[in-house]
Amino acid sequence: MSATAIGTGTVLFQLHDGIGTLTLNRPERRNAISWQLVQDLLAAIERAGTEQDLRVLVVTGAGADFCVGADLARVGSDNAQDQETRTLRGRSVADDRERLRRASAIVETLAYFPAPTIAAVNGACAGLGLSLALAADFRIAARTAVFNTAFVSAGVSGDLGSAWLLTRAVGGARARALLLDPAKLTASEAADLGLVTETTADLAARVGALAGKLAAQAPKAMRYAKENLTDAGSATLSDYLRREVPRMVECARSGDARRAAQAFLEKRKPVFTGE
């Protein structure tokens, strides 16, 4: 498979052996979300979705943190450049709404990304950063990572799908407690609540192993399995079954399904090609 590396300043993208890695690259600001980062991250996710060789997408943060949320330190700045590029604040209410709509597309695009996604949470993960992590299929956290919804503590109600994503991750009662009574959580506490999939002492090794395992699966089967999971959360059983059937039939008649059956008979691991 191809190897690709590009840098856009606030977001880095690398593709190697089917594993794409998006890195939020504002370590000096603890990877806080700026308007420039919003534009770069959405463009990078969309770019990743066009890579034919990509089988898994990993999202992480540069330096010691994953993402601490919006860049609140710049909100009150009198500097025009700070306002226009370093925060989500625009020149008017209409600008603010348009910027937030654009930022919201990040979690929607990530949540419905066709390949499996992993949030590698290497440190602090709060506010918008938590929403970003919750949009991924897997959330693997370093044992030193910390979590916080943080929205109402900053005088805001929450964005980037925070309540929707939290409710589906931990249930309605816990989502209410986490959003309305924010508090710092350790990685272990976050795992107990269901905010993260698992914690690990060696984040790079564990994420690498999981990404490699996922990348080795049949791409079409993984894509349709994700679509099944999406439909399972919103469709009635009858509607869900109508959508599940053609996906299963198409997968079952694929070259990869035949390769899996042959490998089973020969007692070896299958090598999937996506056909």
KATABEL-V897352 format. One record per backbone hydrogen bond with DSSP energy under -1.0 kcal/mol. NH is the residue of the N-H (numbers start at 1). CO is the residue of the C=O. Records with the same first field share a line. If there is no record, write none. Layout:
NH->CO ; CO
//
This chain:
4->15
6->13
8->11
10->8
12->23
13->6
14->21
15->4
16->19
19->16
20->56
21->14
22->58
23->12
24->60
25->10
29->26
30->27
31->26
32->29
33->69
36->85
38->34
39->35
40->36
41->37
42->38
43->39
44->40
45->41
46->42
47->43
48->44
49->45
50->47
51->48
54->51
55->18
56->18
57->116
58->20
59->118
60->22
62->24
66->124
67->124
68->30
71->33
72->70
74->71
75->72
77->74
83->79
84->80
85->81
86->82
96->92
97->93
98->94
99->95
100->96
101->97
102->98
103->99
104->100
105->101
106->103
108->104
109->105
110->106
111->107
112->108
113->110
118->57
119->138
120->59
121->119 ; 140
125->146
126->67
127->148
129->126
131->127
132->128
133->129
134->130
135->131
136->133
138->117
140->119
141->198
142->121
143->200
145->142
147->185
148->125
154->151
155->152
156->151
162->159
165->161
166->162
167->163
168->164
169->165
170->166
171->167
175->171
176->172
177->173
178->174
179->175
180->176
181->177
185->147
190->186
191->187
192->188
193->189
195->190
197->139
198->139
200->141
206->202
207->203
208->204
209->205
210->206
211->207
212->208
213->209
214->210
215->211
217->214
222->218
223->219
224->220
225->221
226->222
227->223
228->224
229->225
230->226
231->227
232->228
234->231
235->231
240->236
241->237
242->238
243->239
244->240
245->241
248->244
249->245
250->246
251->247
252->248
253->249
254->251
255->275
258->254
259->255
260->256
261->257
262->258
263->259
264->260
265->261
266->262
267->264
268->263
//
